[in-house]
Amino acid sequence: MVLLDVQKSIGMKRTASAGKSSSSNGSVKTDSPSHVRGSSYVLCVCNDGYPASLERRKLYLRIRDRRSEQHGLIRVIDESGEDYLYPTRYFAPLPVPQRVRRLLFGLK
């Protein structure tokens, strides 16, 4: 995964030796209403180096992370169901109409 110089834990998955009670401070709780306001959808256009985590031509939920974006990274919910950082160039922004956004986010 891609790392930031500032926080070495962002973008890394736990190893098998990590305790089950450990948790990452870099993870976003995606079931909270606050993540919806800072989220959008992006289309994966490249998965070089991450074939198990990303599928080309698939829509991914983007979590806004200004700090990571300053380093050319984007935070998305990948195939693991967790949010991780990837190079911004791997994705294309995808405008989604408000009605469709509500359906995708499960809002009425």
C-alpha positions in Angstrom: 0.0 0.0 0.0 1.0 3.7 -0.3 2.4 5.4 2.8 2.6 9.0 3.9 5.8 10.2 5.4 3.9 11.7 8.3 2.0 8.7 9.5 3.5 5.3 8.7 0.3 3.4 9.5 -2.0 4.9 6.8 -2.6 2.5 3.9 -1.2 -0.6 5.6 -3.3 -3.6 6.4 -2.8 -5.4 9.6 -0.6 -8.5 9.5 -1.7 -11.9 10.7 0.5 -11.4 13.8 -1.4 -8.2 14.8 -3.8 -8.6 17.7 -7.5 -8.8 16.9 -8.1 -6.0 19.4 -5.9 -3.5 17.6 -7.4 -0.9 15.3 -6.1 1.7 12.9 -6.4 5.4 13.7 -6.4 6.1 10.0 -9.7 4.2 9.3 -12.9 6.0 8.7 -16.2 4.7 10.2 -18.2 4.5 7.0 -21.5 3.8 8.8 -21.6 7.3 10.4 -23.6 10.1 8.8 -20.6 12.4 8.8 -18.7 10.5 6.2 -21.5 11.0 3.6 -21.0 14.8 3.4 -17.3 14.3 2.6 -17.7 11.4 0.2 -18.1 11.0 -3.5 -17.7 8.3 -6.2 -14.7 7.7 -8.4 -14.1 5.3 -11.3 -11.0 3.0 -11.1 -9.0 3.4 -14.3 -5.8 1.6 -13.1 -5.0 -1.1 -10.6 -1.3 -1.7 -11.2 0.2 -3.3 -8.1 -3.2 -3.7 -6.4 -5.2 -6.4 -8.5 -6.7 -7.9 -5.4 -7.7 -4.6 -3.9 -9.0 -2.6 -6.9 -11.0 -3.6 -10.0 -10.6 -1.5 -13.2 -13.8 0.1 -14.4 -15.5 -0.3 -11.0 -17.1 2.5 -9.0 -15.6 3.2 -5.6 -16.6 5.3 -2.6 -14.1 8.1 -2.1 -13.7 9.5 1.4 -12.4 13.1 1.4 -9.0 13.3 3.1 -7.4 16.7 2.4 -4.1 15.8 4.0 -3.6 12.8 1.8 -4.8 14.6 -1.3 -1.9 17.1 -0.7 0.4 14.1 -1.3 -1.3 12.9 -4.5 -3.3 10.2 -2.7 -7.0 9.3 -2.6 -8.8 7.4 0.1 -11.3 4.9 -1.1 -13.3 1.9 0.2 -11.6 -0.9 -1.6 -12.5 -4.6 -2.2 -11.6 -5.4 1.5 -14.4 -3.1 2.6 -11.9 -0.8 4.4 -10.6 2.6 3.4 -7.1 2.8 2.1 -4.9 5.3 0.2 -4.1 4.9 -3.5 -2.5 7.2 -6.1 -5.0 9.7 -7.3 -4.1 8.9 -10.9 -5.7 5.5 -10.5 -9.1 7.0 -10.4 -11.3 9.4 -12.5 -13.9 11.6 -10.7 -17.4 10.7 -11.6 -20.2 13.2 -11.2 -23.3 11.6 -9.7 -26.7 13.2 -9.7 -28.1 14.0 -6.3 -31.0 11.5 -6.6 -28.5 8.7 -7.5 -26.2 9.8 -4.6 -29.1 9.4 -2.2 -29.7 5.9 -3.5 -26.1 4.9 -3.4 -25.7 6.1 0.2 -29.0 4.5 1.3 -30.6 7.8 2.1 -34.2 8.7 1.4 
